[in-house]
Amino acid sequence: MLVRIVILLVFAAIAIGVGIYSRRHASTVDGFILGGRNVGPWLSAFAFGTTYFSAVIFVGYAGQFGWKYGVSATWIGIGNALIGSLLAWWILGARTREMTHRLKAATMPEFFGKRYDSKWIRIAAAAIIFVFLIPYTASVYNGLSRLFGMAFGVPYEYCVIGMAILTCIYVVLGGYMAAVTNDFIQGIVMLVGIVAVIAAVLGNNGGFAEAVTQLSLIPAETTEMAGPFVSFFGPDLRNLIGVLILTSLGTWGLPQMVQKFYAIKAGPAIKQGAIISTVFAFTIAGGSYFLGGFGRLYGDQIEMTAAGTPIFDSIIPTMIAGLPDFLIGIVIVLVLSASMSTLSSLVLTSSSTLTIDLIKDNIVKNMKEKSQILSMRVLLVIFVIISSGIALVQYNSSITFIAQLMGISWGALAGSFLGPFFWGLYSGRISKAAVWTSFVVAVGLTVSNLFLGFIASPINCGALAMVLSLVLVPLVSLVTPRVPFSVLPSHRDGAIDREFKKEMEEEKV
């Protein structure tokens, strides 16, 4: 216990120290929310990866889908690396960096407002972000708190409050630079931790070959396939694809993810960041799902509901409960690192969006820069309080699985923004009506399914919302008036870099 506590205290001290050190970067609005748009490839790539993968992935998704699909769940991690990281950086990175700079947009709603020349689209996007980031934040609290309960016997409420306070301290102090610097440190811990945990868990089960042999003898409830949990695509390929789409394509439309492209340096940093981010995703996501695939080897130890079904969020904590104290300490810091980085990005995105896109010019006219920074800091604290309060209420509600909360949040957010953002970067023929269609369909589908349940899995519902957004935006634009837009960059990345550098030189002059 002493080892675990010491590791935890060192982690907290480093996080707060980074926040204090980063205060000098947080004196302007651009510095507070984007780090001055001058963040290097390593910090940006690790910030992207640690925001992407939190306790939701390691505890919730890895446990639930490892249980359902066995080692074939590793495909989800591979999809996250190739689609959610590599393609996202290649296709969105350079164009996002340049167009947000040209439009002087610091948030996704501000980009929508200027790109589509609509104040109301900007306000609607800000409202969607504020509302639907809350369930995702609650899911981050949930996963971390379950792990802390296993390791320390600490009540859920204390875990939520402690995590909220620590996040507030370093993000309020140092803003974006504090967040991404901590992300880099935390990302290194995650890389070391996931490798160590996989090796230890497999070692406890007689090694890789023996663990696979044991897993191959376990039947699945939904199929007569022999060895379903060690098969190439697992016992349920259709739902496996749904999870892969949601968790991979979702990053293309999530404001807290896309914002990393706003802040990175122009030029080769984006290509470098793409490689670093992809390797990180292969290791963390692929490793987490691979680890979860062996969860059924602990079927006689995990918590069960009264109906005899597993409590999915307890699977990973049960798997690591028997590890040595030092490794448990590493796992705690691993999940804390992933969760803190995601939470800091979520609250920073929400507070900056409310300040810049709702309060500034709409409620407070001629809002000074110092007032904007103060507003963001206050709203950041308020958002943490609201989301942690909902996490506490959710803990005793019918929505008990992390995956459900993430599916609702990602489905509404990425389903609303994916089409308008992607096509807005690449086409000058998109209409306001198409943007509104994407917003209404995604939010309407996600919310109505939450209450009516016509699509059994919120994961599949979210994946459908994303695909519909990509398809509906260009289709609706064909029959509705487009928004005139003349500052689209060239289609080649090299041309983008040259154009951007030329503009930067002109600005300096």
Sequence and secondary structure as in RCSB ss.txt:
>XXXX:A:sequence
MLVRIVILLVFAAIAIGVGIYSRRHASTVDGFILGGRNVGPWLSAFAFGTTYFSAVIFVGYAGQFGWKYGVSATW
IGIGNALIGSLLAWWILGARTREMTHRLKAATMPEFFGKRYDSKWIRIAAAAIIFVFLIPYTASVYNGLSRLFGM
AFGVPYEYCVIGMAILTCIYVVLGGYMAAVTNDFIQGIVMLVGIVAVIAAVLGNNGGFAEAVTQLSLIPAETTEM
AGPFVSFFGPDLRNLIGVLILTSLGTWGLPQMVQKFYAIKAGPAIKQGAIISTVFAFTIAGGSYFLGGFGRLYGD
QIEMTAAGTPIFDSIIPTMIAGLPDFLIGIVIVLVLSASMSTLSSLVLTSSSTLTIDLIKDNIVKNMKEKSQILS
MRVLLVIFVIISSGIALVQYNSSITFIAQLMGISWGALAGSFLGPFFWGLYSGRISKAAVWTSFVVAVGLTVSNL
FLGFIASPINCGALAMVLSLVLVPLVSLVTPRVPFSVLPSHRDGAIDREFKKEMEEEKV
>XXXX:A:secstr
 HHHHHHHHHHHHHHHHHHHHGGGG SSHHHHHHGGG B HHHHHHHHHHHHSSHIIIIIIHHHHHHHHGGGGHH
HHHHIIIIIIIIHIIIIIHHHHHHHHHHT  SHHHHHHHHTT HHHHHHHHHHHHHHHHHHHHHHHHHHHHHHHH
HH   HHHHHHHHHHHHHHHHHHHHHHHHHHHHHHHHHHHHHHHHHHHHHHHHHTTSHHHHHHHHHT   SS   
SSGGGSSS S HHHHHHHHHHHHHGGGT HHHHHHHHHB STTHHHHHHHHHHHHHHHHHHHHHHHHTTGGGGTT
TS B TTS B GGGHHHHHHTTS HHHHHHHHHHHHHHHHHHHHHHHHHHHHHIIIIIIBTTTBTT  HHHHHHH
HHHHHHHHHHHHHHHHHHHHTSS   HHHHHHHHHHHHHHHHHHHHHHHHH S  BHHHHHHHHHHHHHHHHHHH
HH SSS HHHHHHHHHHHHHHHHHHHHHTS B        SSHHHHHHHHHHHHHHHH 
